[in-house]
Amino acid sequence: MTAMQLADMGKSCVSLTGAQAGILTDSAHGAARILSIDTARILRELDAGKIVVAAGFQGAERGSDTTTLGRGGSDTTAVALAAALDAERCEIYTDVDGIYTADPRIVSGARRLEEIDFRDMLLLAGAGSQVLHDRSVALALANDVEIRLLSSFEPGRGSRVRLLADAERPDYV
């Protein structure tokens, strides 16, 4: 759908499945883990001046069967591709406008965080926060890829997830 809209706008683009994007996974269908990413096809398309739209949430095992990554798979795919391409940042657009100190639908006075440390975001994700999956945050931390969480529906600054020095880590409560 995204590639079709870009093409309608006159943009040169290509849509790739997880396998075509070079995402190799283990064979745990429904909960596959990314083993490696061969970026050759993506880089060829980018070098040809195309916008690359890669499917999230999927890859292929060694036998070429399609696998799915399970919950958080789209975020994990985005961060994994950013890391494989040596990107400094991965922007994730979603239905919320950032990361909050608590669920703003439940807790009045919850504050949107301008930024949060990877380690703190991992704790939130592990405690059930559904803004970002812990696998995507762990992957971002391991590869030093900043995550920028932004709203798909309204402009704004969103929230940054990155490694902060201990002195920079705010008191979130």
Secondary structure, 3 states (H helix, E strand, C coil): CHHHHHHHCCCCEEEECCCCCCEEECCCCCCCCEEEECCHHHHHHHHCCCEEEECCCEEECCCCCEEECCCCHHHHHHHHHHHHCCCCEEEEEECCCCEECCCCCCCCCCCEECEEEHHHHHHHHHCCCCCCCHHHHHHHHHHCCEEEEEECCCCCCCEEEECCCHHHCCCCC
